[in-house]
Amino acid sequence: MELWHILAVIAAGFGAGAVNTIVGSGSLITYPVMVMLGVPPVSANIANSVGLVPGSIAGAWGYRGELSTTHRSTLVRLSVASCLGAVIGAFLLTQLSSATFKIVVPFLILFAALLVAFQPRIARSLKPAGGTRWTALIGLVFAAGVYGGYFSAAQGVILLGVLGIFLAVGIQEQNAIKNLLQCLVNIVAAIFFMARGAILWDYAALVAIGSIVGALAGAWLARRIPPKVFRVFIVVFGLCMAAYMGWMAVR
């Protein structure tokens, strides 16, 4: 691997770690960068999921204060749903053909980018219900876990949207729960992939190095600056990458 490849993946990992902690969707940075460097799409997605585990842990740790104020029963219910969904998503990734993945990914990236763009508007228009509807909440968190186990981009944004609808807690508490759940999804998916022996460890390690520092920086920044600049960057980058991956799939 050339030096500039190493630096590019570490830088992408830093950006992903920071963005994941602040708003989610950091995989829209790391995954396309690895594909552009010549890593096969499925292998890049697996390396990305594994590499972001340390950053996810760091991001959740950065929000440990907010997590301590959340009811333990809430965290347990949502954590179990996320982990079960992650197992199914990771299983689907290893069972479906790489050709299917190449076709599906551009649409997932486009969906992720659009979700990032419209998430603030959705969050403002949908208010938490007076009482928590646990069946719907757990079902949607489970679905987000399936999505995250298969393709991790924007699972954080999906979770923020779901939590904002069903849980009457502040945005920082929602972000803390989101960081914990996406951390668990990444860990479960990584364990599944390790058991299958399907990881490019050099790329995963480089993503991990960048994501740890980025996540800690993101936790600090999330409390001090609005995520608008990050959101605009992710949306533009995501739309470009959706077009690029679509072109790669059909050429």
Backbone as JSON, one array per atom type, in Angstrom:
{
  "sequence": "MELWHILAVIAAGFGAGAVNTIVGSGSLITYPVMVMLGVPPVSANIANSVGLVPGSIAGAWGYRGELSTTHRSTLVRLSVASCLGAVIGAFLLTQLSSATFKIVVPFLILFAALLVAFQPRIARSLKPAGGTRWTALIGLVFAAGVYGGYFSAAQGVILLGVLGIFLAVGIQEQNAIKNLLQCLVNIVAAIFFMARGAILWDYAALVAIGSIVGALAGAWLARRIPPKVFRVFIVVFGLCMAAYMGWMAVR",
  "N": [[0.84, -1.19, 0.0], [0.6, 2.17, -0.9], [2.11, 5.21, 0.45], [0.47, 7.5, 0.33], [-2.0, 6.36, 0.08], [-2.27, 5.18, 2.59], [-2.31, 7.47, 4.23], [-4.6, 8.7, 3.24], [-6.66, 6.91, 3.95], [-6.46, 6.94, 6.74], [-7.05, 9.64, 7.22], [-9.66, 9.7, 6.22], [-10.82, 7.97, 8.07], [-10.57, 9.51, 10.39], [-12.28, 11.67, 9.76], [-14.68, 10.25, 9.5], [-15.01, 9.2, 12.09], [-15.37, 11.56, 13.59], [-17.66, 12.71, 12.35], [-19.55, 10.66, 12.67], [-19.92, 10.71, 15.44], [-21.02, 13.23, 15.79], [-23.25, 13.64, 13.94], [-23.74, 11.28, 12.56], [-23.39, 8.97, 9.74], [-20.74, 8.82, 8.91], [-19.61, 6.77, 7.45], [-20.05, 7.36, 4.85], [-17.84, 8.67, 4.11], [-15.52, 7.05, 4.61], [-16.06, 4.54, 3.32], [-16.48, 5.07, 0.43], [-13.94, 6.16, -0.13], [-12.15, 4.02, 0.26], [-13.09, 2.28, -1.74], [-12.53, 3.81, -4.01], [-9.8, 3.63, -3.9], [-9.37, 1.14, -4.82], [-10.28, -1.07, -3.4], [-12.35, -3.93, -3.21], [-15.96, -3.62, -3.25], [-17.6, -5.08, -1.24], [-15.6, -6.0, 0.5], [-14.52, -3.55, 1.27], [-16.68, -2.46, 2.65], [-16.88, -4.25, 4.82], [-14.33, -3.92, 6.03], [-14.61, -1.28, 6.72], [-16.74, -1.33, 8.59], [-15.56, -2.84, 10.65], [-13.27, -1.31, 11.19], [-14.34, 1.04, 12.21], [-15.18, 0.42, 14.73], [-13.47, 0.94, 17.1], [-13.59, 3.77, 17.06], [-16.34, 4.13, 17.36], [-16.71, 3.15, 19.94], [-15.19, 5.02, 21.33], [-16.68, 7.31, 20.78], [-19.12, 6.72, 22.07], [-18.16, 6.58, 24.68], [-17.41, 9.21, 25.03], [-19.85, 10.37, 25.43], [-20.7, 9.42, 27.84], [-21.64, 10.68, 30.14], [-24.2, 11.69, 29.49], [-25.45, 9.27, 28.92], [-25.57, 8.12, 31.41], [-27.74, 9.29, 32.58], [-29.92, 8.19, 31.42], [-32.64, 5.89, 31.52], [-31.91, 2.61, 32.56], [-33.33, 0.37, 31.69], [-34.39, 1.23, 29.27], [-32.07, 1.51, 27.71], [-31.21, -1.16, 27.67], [-33.31, -2.56, 26.34], [-33.29, -1.32, 23.79], [-30.66, -1.82, 23.02], [-30.55, -4.63, 22.8], [-32.33, -5.01, 20.65], [-30.91, -3.66, 18.6], [-28.55, -5.21, 18.42], [-29.51, -7.76, 17.65], [-30.59, -7.09, 15.15], [-28.23, -6.32, 13.86], [-26.83, -8.74, 13.58], [-28.4, -10.09, 11.69], [-28.22, -8.32, 9.51], [-25.42, -8.38, 8.98], [-25.17, -11.07, 8.33], [-26.71, -11.17, 5.97], [-25.08, -9.61, 4.33], [-22.86, -11.25, 3.94], [-23.98, -13.38, 2.64], [-25.43, -12.64, 0.36], [-24.76, -12.03, -3.11], [-21.77, -10.44, -4.41], [-22.3, -8.95, -6.64], [-24.97, -8.24, -6.3], [-24.68, -6.6, -4.08], [-23.15, -4.5, -5.16], [-25.03, -3.37, -6.85], [-27.04, -2.58, -5.08], [-25.79, -0.81, -3.29], [-25.31, 1.91, -4.4], [-27.92, 2.97, -4.25], [-28.41, 2.78, -1.52], [-26.49, 4.57, -0.55], [-27.4, 6.93, -1.75], [-29.92, 7.11, -0.5], [-29.01, 7.4, 2.13], [-27.62, 9.86, 1.98], [-29.71, 11.63, 1.29], [-31.3, 11.31, 3.53], [-29.67, 12.37, 5.5], [-29.74, 15.01, 4.62], [-32.44, 15.78, 4.95], [-33.02, 15.17, 7.56], [-32.99, 17.11, 9.78], [-35.33, 18.63, 9.22], [-37.29, 16.65, 9.37], [-37.0, 15.93, 12.05], [-37.85, 18.28, 13.28], [-40.52, 18.43, 12.57], [-41.76, 16.15, 13.51], [-42.83, 15.24, 16.58], [-42.06, 13.88, 19.85], [-44.21, 11.33, 21.11], [-46.76, 11.38, 23.71], [-46.58, 9.12, 25.38], [-44.25, 6.43, 25.39], [-44.17, 4.36, 22.6], [-43.43, 1.3, 22.66], [-43.32, -1.02, 21.06], [-43.29, -0.14, 18.38], [-41.0, 1.5, 18.49], [-38.9, -0.3, 19.23], [-39.09, -2.06, 17.08], [-38.35, -0.41, 14.91], [-35.75, 0.33, 15.67], [-34.58, -2.17, 15.6], [-34.78, -2.65, 12.82], [-33.08, -0.62, 11.92], [-30.74, -1.65, 12.93], [-30.42, -3.95, 11.33], [-30.03, -2.7, 8.86], [-27.65, -1.3, 9.5], [-25.88, -3.43, 10.03], [-25.65, -4.5, 7.52], [-24.97, -2.36, 5.79], [-23.29, 0.32, 6.86], [-23.54, 3.1, 6.62], [-25.18, 6.06, 7.53], [-26.75, 4.92, 9.52], [-26.67, 6.09, 12.0], [-28.02, 8.52, 11.62], [-30.54, 7.59, 10.94], [-31.21, 6.39, 13.38], [-31.22, 8.65, 15.06], [-33.42, 10.03, 14.0], [-35.49, 8.21, 14.58], [-35.33, 7.99, 17.41], [-35.84, 10.62, 18.1], [-38.52, 10.83, 17.52], [-39.83, 9.01, 19.22], [-38.8, 9.1, 21.83], [-38.95, 11.16, 24.63], [-36.66, 12.94, 25.22], [-33.76, 15.09, 25.52], [-31.78, 16.46, 22.76], [-29.04, 15.96, 23.08], [-29.06, 13.72, 24.76], [-30.41, 11.96, 23.07], [-28.46, 11.76, 21.08], [-26.43, 10.55, 22.53], [-27.55, 8.01, 23.08], [-27.87, 7.14, 20.47], [-25.13, 6.97, 19.67], [-24.28, 4.89, 21.33], [-25.86, 2.72, 20.42], [-25.16, 2.48, 17.66], [-22.53, 1.87, 18.04], [-22.72, -0.68, 19.24], [-23.89, -2.1, 17.12], [-21.82, -2.0, 15.2], [-19.84, -3.43, 16.6], [-21.01, -6.0, 16.93], [-21.38, -6.71, 14.21], [-18.69, -6.69, 13.43], [-17.61, -8.81, 14.97], [-19.01, -10.92, 13.82], [-18.0, -10.81, 11.19], [-15.3, -11.3, 11.69], [-15.42, -13.91, 12.61], [-16.04, -15.12, 10.25], [-13.75, -14.74, 8.85], [-13.27, -12.62, 6.99], [-11.95, -10.16, 6.65], [-10.14, -7.28, 5.68], [-7.43, -6.54, 7.2], [-5.44, -4.56, 7.2], [-6.56, -2.22, 6.05], [-8.75, -1.92, 7.77], [-7.43, -1.43, 10.19], [-6.21, 1.04, 9.68], [-8.42, 2.72, 9.31], [-9.42, 2.5, 11.89], [-7.43, 3.75, 13.46], [-7.63, 6.46, 12.63], [-10.33, 6.91, 13.26], [-10.63, 6.76, 16.04], [-9.35, 9.05, 17.11], [-10.82, 10.96, 15.71], [-13.42, 10.5, 16.68], [-13.27, 11.23, 19.39], [-12.64, 13.92, 19.08], [-14.96, 14.67, 17.77], [-16.95, 14.28, 19.74], [-16.28, 16.33, 21.46], [-16.6, 18.58, 19.8], [-19.3, 18.36, 19.13], [-20.8, 19.42, 21.16], [-20.36, 22.08, 20.96], [-20.43, 23.31, 18.43], [-22.73, 23.87, 15.71], [-23.9, 21.16, 13.64], [-24.15, 21.79, 10.95], [-22.32, 22.47, 8.86], [-20.88, 20.09, 8.63], [-22.97, 18.43, 7.89], [-23.79, 19.44, 5.37], [-21.48, 18.94, 3.9], [-21.41, 16.1, 4.0], [-23.77, 15.44, 2.64], [-23.34, 16.48, 0.02], [-21.0, 15.1, -0.65], [-21.96, 12.48, -0.39], [-23.96, 12.37, -2.41], [-22.37, 12.67, -4.69], [-20.81, 10.36, -4.45], [-22.77, 8.39, -4.63], [-23.53, 8.66, -7.28], [-21.06, 8.02, -8.45], [-20.63, 5.35, -7.54], [-22.85, 4.17, -8.71], [-22.21, 4.44, -11.38], [-19.93, 2.82, -11.44], [-21.11, 0.38, -10.96], [-22.55, -0.23, -13.26], [-20.88, -0.08, -15.39]],
  "CA": [[0.0, 0.0, 0.0], [1.4, 3.39, -0.99], [2.01, 6.1, 1.6], [-0.67, 8.4, 0.22], [-3.17, 5.53, 0.37], [-2.34, 5.06, 4.05], [-2.73, 8.77, 4.79], [-5.98, 8.97, 2.82], [-7.58, 6.09, 4.73], [-6.44, 7.46, 8.11], [-7.79, 10.91, 7.21], [-11.07, 9.36, 6.08], [-11.24, 7.42, 9.36], [-10.72, 10.65, 11.32], [-13.51, 12.36, 9.4], [-15.83, 9.39, 9.8], [-15.17, 9.14, 13.53], [-15.93, 12.82, 14.05], [-19.01, 12.89, 11.82], [-20.42, 9.67, 13.31], [-20.24, 11.15, 16.79], [-21.81, 14.46, 15.74], [-24.55, 13.47, 13.28], [-23.86, 9.99, 11.89], [-23.1, 8.9, 8.3], [-19.32, 8.89, 8.61], [-19.23, 5.75, 6.47], [-20.09, 7.97, 3.51], [-16.49, 9.15, 3.84], [-14.53, 5.97, 4.56], [-16.36, 3.49, 2.34], [-16.13, 5.44, -0.95], [-12.5, 6.37, -0.27], [-11.52, 2.72, 0.07], [-13.47, 1.77, -3.07], [-11.77, 4.58, -5.0], [-8.42, 3.17, -3.84], [-9.29, -0.16, -5.44], [-10.76, -2.17, -2.54], [-13.67, -4.42, -3.65], [-17.03, -3.01, -2.44], [-17.97, -5.82, -0.04], [-14.45, -5.98, 1.4], [-14.42, -2.19, 1.81], [-17.75, -2.29, 3.63], [-16.52, -5.02, 6.01], [-13.21, -3.24, 6.67], [-15.15, -0.04, 7.28], [-17.5, -1.67, 9.8], [-14.62, -3.26, 11.69], [-12.38, -0.21, 11.52], [-15.04, 2.09, 12.95], [-15.52, -0.03, 16.08], [-12.82, 1.74, 18.15], [-14.14, 5.12, 17.06], [-17.68, 4.06, 17.92], [-16.56, 3.01, 21.39], [-14.73, 6.32, 21.83], [-17.8, 8.24, 20.71], [-20.05, 6.39, 23.15], [-17.49, 6.97, 25.92], [-17.47, 10.66, 25.11], [-21.2, 10.75, 25.85], [-21.05, 8.59, 29.0], [-22.39, 11.49, 31.1], [-25.6, 11.7, 29.06], [-25.97, 7.91, 29.03], [-25.81, 7.8, 32.82], [-29.03, 9.84, 32.99], [-30.97, 7.46, 30.7], [-33.1, 4.69, 32.22], [-31.18, 1.42, 32.14], [-34.24, -0.53, 30.96], [-34.47, 1.74, 27.91], [-30.82, 1.16, 27.02], [-31.15, -2.61, 27.48], [-34.26, -2.93, 25.29], [-32.83, -0.85, 22.49], [-29.4, -2.48, 22.71], [-30.85, -5.98, 22.34], [-32.9, -4.89, 19.3], [-29.85, -3.3, 17.67], [-27.63, -6.34, 18.25], [-30.18, -8.79, 16.85], [-30.65, -6.6, 13.78], [-26.88, -6.32, 13.29], [-26.49, -10.11, 13.18], [-29.11, -10.39, 10.44], [-27.63, -7.5, 8.46], [-24.1, -8.92, 8.64], [-25.4, -12.35, 7.65], [-27.14, -10.88, 4.6], [-23.94, -9.11, 3.56], [-21.97, -12.35, 3.57], [-24.7, -14.4, 1.87], [-25.82, -12.12, -0.95], [-23.63, -11.95, -4.03], [-21.13, -9.13, -4.51], [-22.98, -8.22, -7.71], [-26.15, -7.65, -5.68], [-24.22, -5.51, -3.22], [-22.75, -3.38, -6.02], [-26.24, -2.74, -7.38], [-27.81, -1.99, -3.99], [-25.06, 0.24, -2.57], [-25.58, 3.3, -4.82], [-29.23, 3.4, -3.74], [-28.27, 2.98, -0.08], [-25.75, 5.81, -0.34], [-28.32, 8.02, -2.09], [-30.88, 7.18, 0.6], [-28.32, 7.94, 3.3], [-27.35, 11.28, 1.77], [-30.98, 12.37, 1.38], [-31.74, 11.27, 4.91], [-28.86, 13.37, 6.19], [-30.19, 16.33, 4.2], [-33.79, 16.13, 5.43], [-33.23, 14.77, 8.95], [-33.41, 18.21, 10.67], [-36.73, 18.98, 8.96], [-38.1, 15.57, 9.92], [-36.95, 16.01, 13.5], [-38.65, 19.43, 13.74], [-41.94, 18.24, 12.29], [-42.27, 15.0, 14.26], [-42.57, 15.41, 18.0], [-42.27, 12.66, 20.62], [-45.56, 11.09, 21.62], [-46.84, 11.53, 25.15], [-46.07, 7.89, 25.97], [-43.38, 5.71, 24.47], [-44.75, 3.19, 21.94], [-42.25, 0.47, 22.66], [-43.31, -1.97, 19.95], [-42.83, 0.57, 17.19], [-39.62, 1.96, 18.7], [-37.99, -1.43, 19.17], [-39.11, -2.56, 15.71], [-37.56, 0.47, 14.04], [-34.35, 0.21, 16.07], [-34.15, -3.45, 15.04], [-34.6, -2.45, 11.37], [-31.85, 0.18, 11.76], [-29.63, -2.57, 13.17], [-30.26, -4.75, 10.11], [-29.41, -1.79, 7.88], [-26.28, -1.03, 9.91], [-25.07, -4.62, 9.86], [-25.44, -4.72, 6.08], [-24.26, -1.19, 5.24], [-23.35, 1.14, 8.08], [-23.71, 4.54, 6.37], [-26.43, 6.74, 7.91], [-27.52, 4.28, 10.57], [-26.77, 7.06, 13.09], [-29.06, 9.48, 11.29], [-31.8, 6.85, 11.07], [-31.48, 6.25, 14.8], [-31.59, 9.96, 15.61], [-34.78, 10.31, 13.59], [-36.4, 7.33, 15.32], [-35.31, 8.36, 18.83], [-36.48, 11.92, 18.24], [-39.98, 10.66, 17.44], [-40.42, 8.16, 20.25], [-38.29, 9.33, 23.18], [-39.05, 12.56, 25.06], [-35.42, 13.35, 25.87], [-33.08, 16.13, 24.78], [-31.0, 16.05, 21.6], [-27.77, 15.39, 23.51], [-29.36, 12.37, 25.24], [-30.67, 11.16, 21.88], [-27.18, 11.52, 20.42], [-25.71, 9.59, 23.35], [-28.14, 6.68, 22.83], [-27.5, 6.8, 19.08], [-23.74, 6.55, 19.64], [-24.18, 3.58, 21.96], [-26.48, 1.69, 19.57], [-24.36, 2.23, 16.46], [-21.34, 1.19, 18.53], [-23.05, -2.09, 19.41], [-24.08, -2.68, 15.79], [-20.5, -2.19, 14.6], [-19.14, -4.49, 17.32], [-21.63, -7.28, 16.58], [-21.04, -7.0, 12.81], [-17.26, -6.99, 13.37], [-17.43, -10.16, 15.49], [-19.53, -11.84, 12.8], [-17.06, -10.84, 10.07], [-14.07, -11.96, 12.14], [-15.68, -15.35, 12.63], [-16.06, -15.58, 8.85], [-12.42, -14.52, 8.28], [-13.48, -11.86, 5.76], [-11.57, -8.78, 6.95], [-8.86, -6.72, 5.24], [-7.02, -5.94, 8.46], [-4.63, -3.35, 7.03], [-7.47, -1.1, 5.87], [-9.53, -1.77, 8.99], [-6.57, -0.81, 11.21], [-6.01, 2.46, 9.34], [-9.68, 3.39, 9.64], [-9.52, 2.52, 13.35], [-6.52, 4.78, 13.98], [-8.22, 7.77, 12.41], [-11.66, 7.06, 13.84], [-10.53, 6.98, 17.48], [-9.07, 10.48, 17.32], [-11.94, 11.72, 15.18], [-14.59, 10.36, 17.55], [-13.05, 12.05, 20.58], [-12.78, 15.31, 18.64], [-16.37, 14.88, 17.46], [-17.7, 14.42, 20.99], [-15.98, 17.68, 21.98], [-17.18, 19.57, 18.9], [-20.76, 18.24, 19.05], [-21.41, 20.26, 22.19], [-19.91, 23.45, 20.8], [-20.74, 23.89, 17.13], [-23.82, 23.19, 15.0], [-23.37, 20.21, 12.66], [-24.62, 22.14, 9.61], [-21.23, 22.37, 7.89], [-20.63, 18.66, 8.42], [-24.12, 17.86, 7.2], [-23.72, 19.84, 3.97], [-20.38, 18.2, 3.29], [-21.79, 14.7, 3.84], [-24.8, 15.34, 1.6], [-22.7, 16.69, -1.28], [-20.09, 13.97, -0.85], [-22.77, 11.29, -0.58], [-24.58, 12.4, -3.74], [-21.31, 12.41, -5.67], [-20.41, 8.96, -4.35], [-23.87, 7.57, -5.15], [-23.39, 8.7, -8.73], [-19.83, 7.3, -8.79], [-20.84, 3.92, -7.33], [-23.79, 3.73, -9.72], [-21.46, 4.32, -12.64], [-19.07, 1.65, -11.31], [-21.92, -0.84, -10.97], [-23.12, -0.52, -14.57], [-19.92, 0.01, -16.5]],
  "C": [[0.89, 1.25, 0.0], [1.12, 4.32, 0.18], [0.78, 6.99, 1.51], [-1.99, 7.65, 0.41], [-3.38, 5.42, 1.88], [-2.86, 6.34, 4.67], [-4.18, 9.07, 4.44], [-6.97, 8.19, 3.66], [-7.62, 6.56, 6.18], [-7.24, 8.76, 8.2], [-9.29, 10.65, 7.08], [-11.62, 8.79, 7.38], [-11.45, 8.52, 10.39], [-12.03, 11.38, 11.04], [-14.74, 11.56, 9.75], [-16.08, 9.31, 11.3], [-15.81, 10.4, 14.09], [-17.38, 12.98, 13.62], [-19.98, 11.9, 12.45], [-20.85, 10.13, 14.69], [-21.17, 12.36, 16.78], [-23.19, 14.21, 15.15], [-24.78, 12.08, 12.73], [-23.49, 10.11, 10.42], [-21.63, 9.05, 7.95], [-18.86, 7.87, 7.59], [-19.31, 6.28, 5.04], [-18.75, 8.58, 3.15], [-15.55, 7.98, 3.64], [-14.81, 4.94, 3.46], [-16.01, 3.91, 0.91], [-14.64, 5.65, -1.15], [-11.8, 5.04, -0.5], [-11.85, 2.12, -1.29], [-12.68, 2.49, -4.15], [-10.29, 4.18, -5.01], [-8.26, 1.74, -4.35], [-9.73, -1.34, -4.59], [-12.12, -2.63, -3.06], [-14.77, -3.93, -2.71], [-17.38, -3.76, -1.16], [-16.83, -5.81, 0.97], [-14.27, -4.61, 2.04], [-15.47, -1.96, 2.88], [-17.43, -3.03, 4.93], [-15.37, -4.35, 6.75], [-13.66, -1.95, 7.34], [-15.89, -0.31, 8.59], [-16.58, -2.04, 10.95], [-13.76, -2.09, 12.15], [-13.03, 0.88, 12.35], [-15.43, 1.67, 14.37], [-14.8, 0.78, 17.16], [-13.34, 3.17, 18.22], [-15.54, 5.17, 17.64], [-17.64, 3.96, 19.44], [-16.13, 4.35, 22.0], [-15.85, 7.34, 21.82], [-18.82, 8.0, 21.81], [-19.47, 6.8, 24.5], [-17.54, 8.48, 26.12], [-18.81, 11.18, 25.59], [-21.65, 9.95, 27.08], [-21.86, 9.36, 30.04], [-23.87, 11.5, 30.77], [-26.23, 10.31, 29.18], [-26.31, 7.56, 30.47], [-27.15, 8.31, 33.31], [-30.21, 9.13, 32.32], [-31.35, 6.19, 31.47], [-32.41, 3.45, 31.66], [-32.06, 0.49, 31.33], [-34.39, -0.09, 29.51], [-33.24, 1.34, 27.11], [-30.76, -0.34, 26.74], [-32.07, -3.04, 26.34], [-33.74, -2.55, 23.91], [-31.54, -1.53, 22.07], [-29.63, -3.89, 22.18], [-31.42, -5.95, 20.92], [-31.83, -4.57, 18.27], [-28.92, -4.47, 17.39], [-28.25, -7.45, 17.41], [-30.27, -8.37, 15.38], [-29.3, -6.64, 13.11], [-26.47, -7.71, 12.82], [-27.15, -10.45, 11.85], [-28.5, -9.6, 9.29], [-26.28, -8.02, 8.01], [-24.22, -10.25, 7.9], [-25.81, -12.13, 6.2], [-25.98, -10.41, 3.74], [-23.05, -10.25, 3.09], [-22.65, -13.39, 2.7], [-25.09, -13.92, 0.48], [-24.58, -11.94, -1.81], [-23.06, -10.53, -4.05], [-21.78, -8.29, -5.6], [-24.23, -7.54, -7.17], [-25.76, -6.45, -4.84], [-23.85, -4.28, -4.05], [-23.96, -2.64, -6.58], [-26.99, -1.98, -6.28], [-27.12, -0.77, -3.39], [-25.31, 1.66, -3.07], [-26.9, 3.83, -4.3], [-29.18, 3.63, -2.23], [-27.53, 4.27, 0.23], [-26.64, 7.02, -0.66], [-29.35, 8.21, -0.99], [-30.24, 7.82, 1.83], [-28.08, 9.44, 3.16], [-28.62, 12.11, 1.88], [-31.51, 12.39, 2.81], [-30.96, 12.27, 5.76], [-29.38, 14.77, 5.88], [-31.5, 16.73, 4.86], [-34.03, 15.77, 6.89], [-33.62, 15.93, 9.87], [-34.87, 18.59, 10.49], [-37.66, 17.92, 9.52], [-38.17, 15.68, 11.44], [-37.8, 17.16, 14.03], [-40.14, 19.18, 13.59], [-42.58, 17.1, 13.07], [-41.86, 15.13, 15.71], [-42.79, 14.09, 18.74], [-43.7, 12.54, 21.12], [-45.56, 11.21, 23.13], [-46.32, 10.31, 25.89], [-45.28, 7.12, 24.94], [-44.1, 4.48, 23.91], [-43.61, 2.2, 21.69], [-42.19, -0.49, 21.48], [-42.78, -1.32, 18.68], [-41.38, 0.99, 17.33], [-38.64, 0.81, 18.56], [-37.94, -2.02, 17.76], [-38.26, -1.73, 14.78], [-36.08, 0.44, 14.39], [-33.77, -1.11, 15.56], [-33.88, -3.32, 13.54], [-33.34, -1.63, 11.1], [-30.63, -0.69, 12.01], [-29.36, -3.47, 11.98], [-29.56, -3.93, 9.04], [-27.93, -1.58, 8.22], [-25.36, -2.22, 9.77], [-24.74, -4.9, 8.41], [-24.62, -3.59, 5.46], [-24.4, -0.07, 6.25], [-23.65, 2.62, 7.84], [-25.11, 5.0, 6.74], [-27.26, 6.01, 8.94], [-27.69, 5.23, 11.75], [-27.88, 8.07, 12.85], [-30.44, 8.83, 11.4], [-32.18, 6.74, 12.55], [-31.89, 7.56, 15.44], [-33.03, 10.31, 15.25], [-35.8, 9.49, 14.38], [-36.47, 7.75, 16.79], [-36.0, 9.69, 19.06], [-37.99, 11.85, 18.21], [-40.54, 10.01, 18.7], [-39.94, 8.44, 21.67], [-38.32, 10.82, 23.51], [-37.82, 12.94, 25.88], [-34.75, 14.4, 24.98], [-32.2, 15.58, 23.66], [-29.66, 15.44, 22.0], [-27.96, 13.97, 24.05], [-29.66, 11.44, 24.07], [-29.35, 10.8, 21.18], [-26.35, 10.49, 21.2], [-26.22, 8.17, 23.11], [-27.79, 6.21, 21.43], [-26.07, 6.29, 19.01], [-23.56, 5.17, 20.25], [-24.71, 2.49, 21.03], [-25.66, 1.42, 18.32], [-23.02, 1.59, 16.82], [-21.58, -0.31, 18.65], [-23.24, -2.79, 18.07], [-22.74, -2.96, 15.13], [-19.73, -3.33, 15.27], [-19.69, -5.86, 16.92], [-21.28, -7.67, 15.14], [-19.56, -7.39, 12.69], [-16.97, -8.4, 13.87], [-17.89, -11.2, 14.46], [-18.53, -11.95, 11.65], [-15.75, -11.51, 10.45], [-14.24, -13.47, 12.17], [-15.67, -15.94, 11.23], [-14.69, -15.41, 8.18], [-12.43, -13.69, 7.02], [-13.03, -10.41, 5.89], [-10.22, -8.44, 6.33], [-8.31, -5.92, 6.41], [-6.19, -4.68, 8.3], [-5.52, -2.12, 6.87], [-8.29, -0.85, 7.13], [-8.71, -1.07, 10.07], [-6.37, 0.67, 10.94], [-7.26, 3.27, 9.65], [-9.8, 3.55, 11.16], [-8.65, 3.62, 13.95], [-7.13, 6.17, 13.83], [-9.52, 7.97, 13.16], [-11.62, 7.31, 15.34], [-10.33, 8.46, 17.78], [-10.25, 11.32, 16.85], [-13.16, 11.66, 16.08], [-14.45, 11.22, 18.8], [-13.18, 13.53, 20.24], [-14.24, 15.63, 18.36], [-17.22, 15.07, 18.7], [-17.49, 15.8, 21.6], [-16.68, 18.74, 21.12], [-18.71, 19.55, 18.94], [-21.46, 19.13, 20.06], [-21.14, 21.74, 21.97], [-20.26, 24.1, 19.47], [-21.93, 23.17, 16.5], [-23.24, 22.28, 13.91], [-23.69, 20.57, 11.21], [-23.52, 21.98, 8.55], [-20.92, 20.91, 7.58], [-21.74, 18.03, 7.6], [-24.08, 18.19, 5.71], [-22.62, 19.06, 3.24], [-20.77, 16.75, 3.02], [-22.8, 14.53, 2.72], [-24.17, 15.47, 0.22], [-21.8, 15.51, -1.63], [-20.89, 12.69, -1.15], [-23.42, 11.23, -1.95], [-23.56, 12.1, -4.83], [-20.92, 10.94, -5.66], [-21.5, 8.02, -4.83], [-23.79, 7.5, -6.67], [-22.17, 7.88, -9.18], [-20.03, 5.79, -8.67], [-21.85, 3.36, -8.32], [-23.11, 3.53, -11.06], [-20.56, 3.08, -12.6], [-19.87, 0.35, -11.43], [-22.38, -1.22, -12.38], [-22.1, -0.52, -15.68], [-19.39, -1.37, -16.89]]
}
